[in-house]
Amino acid sequence: MVTKEDGYLGSLTPIQEKALKLFKEEVKKENTKAWKYDVSQFDDYDYLRFLRARKFDLKNTFEMFAKYIKWRVEYGADKIFVMN
């Protein structure tokens, strides 16, 4: 059973909702300034995965997400595709 403390869509506490909003704003700002990455592929579900992984600590979550974007760019993760 999912509770508000779990941090999933539809059951966020007000603090978690605020953290999600602030995280999305920071990602957008950093993307415009430095990454220039297609972050439109990420939705709230994706952002919440990162927030839950760092217990909604915005600084640590942002560092983790920035490393993730850097890894995707460095290894060309978006250029890999599967042919049937």
DSSP file (Angstrom, degrees, kcal/mol; ACC not computed):
  #  RESIDUE AA STRUCTURE BP1 BP2  ACC     N-H-->O    O-->H-N    N-H-->O    O-->H-N    TCO  KAPPA ALPHA  PHI   PSI    X-CA   Y-CA   Z-CA
    1    1 A M              0   0    0      0, 0.0     2,-0.4     0, 0.0     0, 0.0   0.000 360.0 360.0 360.0 131.2    0.0    0.0    0.0
    2    2 A V        -     0   0    0      3,-0.0     2,-0.2     2,-0.0     0, 0.0  -0.695 360.0-170.8 -86.3 130.2    1.4    3.4   -1.0
    3    3 A T    >   -     0   0    0     -2,-0.4     3,-1.8     1,-0.1     4,-0.5  -0.719  39.1-102.3-113.6 168.4    1.3    6.1    1.7
    4    4 A K  G >  S+     0   0    0      1,-0.3     3,-0.9    -2,-0.2     9,-0.6   0.823 120.0  60.9 -59.4 -31.1    2.1    9.8    1.5
    5    5 A E  G 3  S+     0   0    0      1,-0.2    -1,-0.3     7,-0.1     7,-0.1   0.679  89.6  71.6 -70.7 -16.1    5.5    9.2    2.9
    6    6 A D  G <  S-     0   0    0     -3,-1.8    -1,-0.2     5,-0.2    -2,-0.2   0.760  97.7-132.8 -74.4 -24.5    6.4    7.0    0.0
    7    7 A G    <   +     0   0    0     -3,-0.9     2,-0.3     4,-0.5     5,-0.2   0.865  50.7 144.1  79.0  38.0    6.7    9.9   -2.4
    8    8 A Y    >   -     0   0    0     -5,-0.4     3,-2.2     3,-0.3    -1,-0.2  -0.760  59.9 -82.0-106.7 155.7    4.7    8.6   -5.4
    9    9 A L  T 3  S+     0   0    0     -2,-0.3    -1,-0.1     1,-0.3    36,-0.0  -0.238 116.9  23.3 -52.8 137.6    2.4   10.5   -7.7
   10   10 A G  T 3  S+     0   0    0     -3,-0.0    -1,-0.3    -6,-0.0    -6,-0.1   0.309 120.9  59.1  87.7  -9.6   -1.0   11.0   -6.3
   11   11 A S    <   +     0   0    0     -3,-2.2    -4,-0.5    -8,-0.1    -3,-0.3  -0.091  69.7 138.3-142.5  39.7    0.1   10.6   -2.7
   12   12 A L        -     0   0    0     -5,-0.2    -7,-0.1    -6,-0.1    -8,-0.1  -0.633  49.0-127.4 -88.3 144.5    2.7   13.3   -2.1
   13   13 A T     >  -     0   0    0     -9,-0.6     4,-2.6    -2,-0.3     5,-0.2  -0.421  33.9-103.5 -75.5 163.9    2.9   15.3    1.0
   14   14 A P  H  > S+     0   0    0      0, 0.0     4,-2.1     0, 0.0     5,-0.1   0.871 124.7  51.9 -57.5 -36.6    2.9   19.1    0.6
   15   15 A I  H  > S+     0   0    0      2,-0.2     4,-2.3     1,-0.2     5,-0.1   0.905 110.4  47.8 -66.7 -41.3    6.7   19.1    1.3
   16   16 A Q  H  > S+     0   0    0      2,-0.2     4,-2.4     1,-0.2    -1,-0.2   0.888 110.2  52.2 -66.9 -39.0    7.3   16.5   -1.3
   17   17 A E  H  X S+     0   0    0     -4,-2.6     4,-2.3     2,-0.2    -2,-0.2   0.908 110.8  47.8 -61.9 -42.1    5.1   18.4   -3.8
   18   18 A K  H  X S+     0   0    0     -4,-2.1     4,-2.8     2,-0.2     5,-0.2   0.906 110.5  51.6 -65.0 -41.7    7.2   21.5   -3.2
   19   19 A A  H  X S+     0   0    0     -4,-2.3     4,-2.6     2,-0.2    -2,-0.2   0.907 109.9  49.7 -62.2 -41.7   10.4   19.6   -3.6
   20   20 A L  H  X S+     0   0    0     -4,-2.4     4,-2.5     2,-0.2    -2,-0.2   0.934 111.9  48.1 -61.5 -46.4    9.2   18.2   -6.9
   21   21 A K  H  X S+     0   0    0     -4,-2.3     4,-2.0     1,-0.2    -2,-0.2   0.932 114.3  45.4 -60.6 -47.3    8.3   21.7   -8.1
   22   22 A L  H  X S+     0   0    0     -4,-2.8     4,-2.4     1,-0.2    -1,-0.2   0.883 112.1  52.1 -65.2 -38.8   11.6   23.2   -7.1
   23   23 A F  H  X S+     0   0    0     -4,-2.6     4,-2.6    -5,-0.2    -1,-0.2   0.928 109.4  48.8 -63.9 -45.3   13.5   20.3   -8.6
   24   24 A K  H  X S+     0   0    0     -4,-2.5     4,-2.3     1,-0.2    -1,-0.2   0.892 111.5  50.3 -61.8 -40.1   11.8   20.6  -11.9
   25   25 A E  H  X S+     0   0    0     -4,-2.0     4,-2.4    -5,-0.2    -1,-0.2   0.911 111.5  48.0 -63.9 -42.4   12.5   24.4  -11.9
   26   26 A E  H  X S+     0   0    0     -4,-2.4     4,-2.7     2,-0.2     5,-0.2   0.899 111.1  50.2 -66.9 -40.7   16.2   23.8  -11.1
   27   27 A V  H  X S+     0   0    0     -4,-2.6     4,-2.6     2,-0.2    -2,-0.2   0.933 111.9  48.2 -61.8 -45.8   16.5   21.2  -13.9
   28   28 A K  H  X S+     0   0    0     -4,-2.3     4,-2.1     2,-0.2    -2,-0.2   0.916 113.3  47.7 -61.1 -44.0   14.9   23.5  -16.4
   29   29 A K  H  X S+     0   0    0     -4,-2.4     4,-1.9     2,-0.2    -2,-0.2   0.934 114.8  44.4 -64.0 -47.4   17.2   26.4  -15.3
   30   30 A E  H  X>S+     0   0    0     -4,-2.7     4,-3.4     1,-0.2     5,-1.4   0.869 111.5  54.2 -66.8 -36.6   20.3   24.3  -15.5
   31   31 A N  I  <>S+     0   0    0     -4,-2.6     5,-2.4    -5,-0.2    -1,-0.2   0.920 110.1  46.2 -64.1 -43.3   19.3   22.8  -18.8
   32   32 A T  I  <5S+     0   0    0     -4,-2.1    -1,-0.2    -5,-0.2    -2,-0.2   0.881 120.6  40.4 -64.1 -38.2   18.8   26.2  -20.4
   33   33 A K  I  <5S-     0   0    0     -4,-1.9    -2,-0.2    -5,-0.2    -1,-0.2   0.888 137.1  -8.5 -80.3 -42.0   22.2   27.4  -18.9
   34   34 A A  I  <5S+     0   0    0     -4,-3.4    -3,-0.2    -5,-0.2    -2,-0.1   0.762 121.6  50.1-129.1 -49.4   24.5   24.4  -19.4
   35   35 A W  I   < -     0   0    0     -5,-1.4    -4,-0.2     2,-0.1    -3,-0.1   0.927  59.4-165.3 -73.6 -46.5   23.2   21.0  -20.5
   36   36 A K      < +     0   0    0     -5,-2.4     2,-0.3     1,-0.2    -4,-0.1   0.914  39.9 148.8  57.0  44.5   21.1   21.9  -23.6
   37   37 A Y        -     0   0    0     -6,-0.1     2,-1.9     1,-0.0    -1,-0.2  -0.758  61.8-104.3-109.3 152.4   19.6   18.4  -23.2
   38   38 A D    >   +     0   0    0     -2,-0.3     3,-1.0     1,-0.2     4,-0.1  -0.552  48.5 163.1 -78.0  83.0   16.1   17.2  -24.2
   39   39 A V  G >   +     0   0    0     -2,-1.9     3,-1.8     1,-0.2    -1,-0.2   0.505  54.8  89.8 -80.9  -2.6   14.7   17.0  -20.7
   40   40 A S  G 3  S+     0   0    0      1,-0.3    -1,-0.2    -3,-0.1    -2,-0.1   0.691  74.2  70.7 -66.2 -15.2   11.1   17.0  -22.1
   41   41 A Q  G <  S+     0   0    0     -3,-1.0     2,-0.4     2,-0.0    -1,-0.3   0.642  87.0  80.0 -74.1 -13.0   11.4   13.2  -22.2
   42   42 A F    <   -     0   0    0     -3,-1.8     2,-0.2    -4,-0.1    -3,-0.0  -0.766  61.7-174.7 -97.0 139.8   11.3   13.2  -18.3
   43   43 A D     >  -     0   0    0     -2,-0.4     4,-2.4     1,-0.0     3,-0.4  -0.612  46.8 -82.3-119.9-175.7    8.0   13.4  -16.5
   44   44 A D  H  > S+     0   0    0      1,-0.2     4,-2.7     2,-0.2     5,-0.2   0.864 127.2  58.6 -58.2 -36.6    7.1   13.7  -12.8
   45   45 A Y  H  > S+     0   0    0      2,-0.2     4,-1.4     1,-0.2    -1,-0.2   0.925 108.3  45.6 -57.8 -45.4    7.4   10.0  -12.4
   46   46 A D  H  > S+     0   0    0     -3,-0.4     4,-1.4     1,-0.2     3,-0.3   0.934 113.1  48.9 -64.8 -46.8   11.0   10.2  -13.5
   47   47 A Y  H  X S+     0   0    0     -4,-2.4     4,-2.3     1,-0.2    -2,-0.2   0.890 108.3  54.5 -62.0 -38.4   11.8   13.1  -11.4
   48   48 A L  H  X S+     0   0    0     -4,-2.7     4,-3.0    -5,-0.2     5,-0.3   0.830 100.0  61.0 -66.2 -30.6   10.2   11.5   -8.3
   49   49 A R  H  X S+     0   0    0     -4,-1.4     4,-1.8    -3,-0.3    -1,-0.2   0.934 109.2  42.6 -58.9 -44.2   12.5    8.4   -8.8
   50   50 A F  H  X S+     0   0    0     -4,-1.4     4,-1.1     2,-0.2    -2,-0.2   0.911 114.0  50.8 -68.9 -42.2   15.5   10.7   -8.3
   51   51 A L  H  <>S+     0   0    0     -4,-2.3     5,-3.7     1,-0.2     3,-0.5   0.917 111.4  47.6 -62.4 -43.5   13.9   12.5   -5.4
   52   52 A R  H ><5S+     0   0    0     -4,-3.0     3,-1.6     1,-0.2    -1,-0.2   0.889 106.0  59.0 -64.1 -37.5   13.0    9.3   -3.6
   53   53 A A  H 3<5S+     0   0    0     -4,-1.8    -1,-0.2     1,-0.3    -2,-0.2   0.791 115.2  35.9 -62.7 -26.6   16.5    7.9   -4.2
   54   54 A R  T ><5S-     0   0    0     -4,-1.1     3,-2.1    -3,-0.5    -1,-0.3   0.046 116.1-110.4-115.4  24.1   17.9   10.9   -2.2
   55   55 A K  T < 5S-     0   0    0     -3,-1.6    -3,-0.2     1,-0.3     3,-0.1   0.832  71.3 -61.9  51.3  39.4   15.0   11.2    0.3
   56   56 A F  T 3 <S+     0   0    0     -5,-3.7     2,-0.8     1,-0.2    -1,-0.3   0.684  91.0 150.2  61.8  22.3   13.8   14.4   -1.3
   57   57 A D    <>  -     0   0    0     -3,-2.1     4,-2.7    -6,-0.4    -1,-0.2  -0.778  35.4-156.5 -81.3 110.1   17.1   16.2   -0.5
   58   58 A L  H  > S+     0   0    0     -2,-0.8     4,-2.7     1,-0.2     5,-0.2   0.882  85.8  50.6 -62.3 -42.2   17.2   18.7   -3.3
   59   59 A K  H  > S+     0   0    0      1,-0.2     4,-2.1     2,-0.2    -1,-0.2   0.955 115.8  41.2 -61.4 -50.5   20.9   19.3   -3.4
   60   60 A N  H  > S+     0   0    0      1,-0.2     4,-2.2     2,-0.2    -1,-0.2   0.869 114.9  52.2 -66.6 -36.9   21.8   15.6   -3.5
   61   61 A T  H  X S+     0   0    0     -4,-2.7     4,-2.6     2,-0.2    -1,-0.2   0.927 109.8  48.5 -64.9 -44.2   19.0   14.8   -5.9
   62   62 A F  H  X S+     0   0    0     -4,-2.7     4,-2.8    -5,-0.2    -2,-0.2   0.904 110.3  51.3 -64.8 -40.5   20.2   17.5   -8.3
   63   63 A E  H  X S+     0   0    0     -4,-2.1     4,-2.0    -5,-0.2    -1,-0.2   0.921 112.0  47.4 -60.3 -43.9   23.8   16.3   -8.1
   64   64 A M  H  X S+     0   0    0     -4,-2.2     4,-1.9     2,-0.2    -2,-0.2   0.920 113.2  47.5 -63.6 -44.5   22.6   12.8   -8.9
   65   65 A F  H  X S+     0   0    0     -4,-2.6     4,-2.5     2,-0.2    -2,-0.2   0.898 109.6  53.2 -65.8 -40.4   20.5   14.0  -11.8
   66   66 A A  H  X S+     0   0    0     -4,-2.8     4,-2.4     1,-0.2    -1,-0.2   0.902 109.7  48.7 -61.5 -41.3   23.3   16.1  -13.2
   67   67 A K  H  X S+     0   0    0     -4,-2.0     4,-2.4     2,-0.2    -1,-0.2   0.872 109.6  53.3 -65.0 -36.9   25.6   13.1  -13.2
   68   68 A Y  H  X S+     0   0    0     -4,-1.9     4,-2.4     2,-0.2    -2,-0.2   0.923 110.1  46.2 -64.1 -45.4   22.9   11.1  -14.9
   69   69 A I  H  X S+     0   0    0     -4,-2.5     4,-2.2     2,-0.2     5,-0.2   0.925 112.1  51.4 -63.6 -44.4   22.6   13.6  -17.7
   70   70 A K  H  X S+     0   0    0     -4,-2.4     4,-2.9     1,-0.2    -2,-0.2   0.912 110.5  49.1 -59.1 -43.0   26.3   13.9  -18.1
   71   71 A W  H  X S+     0   0    0     -4,-2.4     4,-2.5     2,-0.2     6,-0.3   0.924 109.1  52.0 -62.7 -45.4   26.5   10.1  -18.4
   72   72 A R  H  <>S+     0   0    0     -4,-2.4     5,-1.9     1,-0.2     6,-0.5   0.894 115.2  42.1 -59.3 -40.9   23.8    9.9  -21.0
   73   73 A V  H ><5S+     0   0    0     -4,-2.2     3,-0.8     3,-0.2    -2,-0.2   0.941 114.2  50.5 -70.7 -48.1   25.6   12.5  -23.1
   74   74 A E  H 3<5S+     0   0    0     -4,-2.9    -2,-0.2     1,-0.2    -1,-0.2   0.870 119.5  35.5 -60.0 -40.4   29.1   11.0  -22.6
   75   75 A Y  T 3<5S-     0   0    0     -4,-2.5    -1,-0.2    -5,-0.2    -2,-0.2   0.380 105.9-121.7 -99.1   4.0   28.0    7.5  -23.6
   76   76 A G  T X 5 +     0   0    0     -3,-0.8     3,-2.0    -4,-0.5     4,-0.5   0.864  48.1 164.9  63.0  37.0   25.5    8.5  -26.2
   77   77 A A  G > <S+     0   0    0     -5,-1.9     3,-0.7    -6,-0.3    -4,-0.1   0.793  71.3  55.2 -59.0 -28.9   22.7    6.7  -24.5
   78   78 A D  G 3  S+     0   0    0     -6,-0.5    -1,-0.3     1,-0.2    -2,-0.1   0.556 101.6  58.4 -82.9  -6.2   20.1    8.5  -26.6
   79   79 A K  G <  S+     0   0    0     -3,-2.0     2,-0.4    -4,-0.1    -1,-0.2   0.464  83.4  98.1 -99.4  -3.1   21.7    7.3  -29.8
   80   80 A I    <   +     0   0    0     -3,-0.7     2,-0.3    -4,-0.5    -4,-0.0  -0.705  50.1 167.1 -85.4 132.3   21.3    3.7  -29.0
   81   81 A F        -     0   0    0     -2,-0.4     2,-0.5     2,-0.0    -2,-0.0  -0.974  31.5-124.2-143.8 159.5   18.3    2.0  -30.6
   82   82 A V        -     0   0    0     -2,-0.3     2,-0.4     2,-0.0    -2,-0.0  -0.886  18.5-155.1-108.0 131.3   17.1   -1.5  -31.1
   83   83 A M              0   0    0     -2,-0.5    -2,-0.0     1,-0.1     0, 0.0  -0.882 360.0 360.0-104.8 137.0   16.3   -2.8  -34.6
   84   84 A N              0   0    0     -2,-0.4    -1,-0.1     0, 0.0    -2,-0.0   0.427 360.0 360.0 -91.6 360.0   13.9   -5.7  -35.0
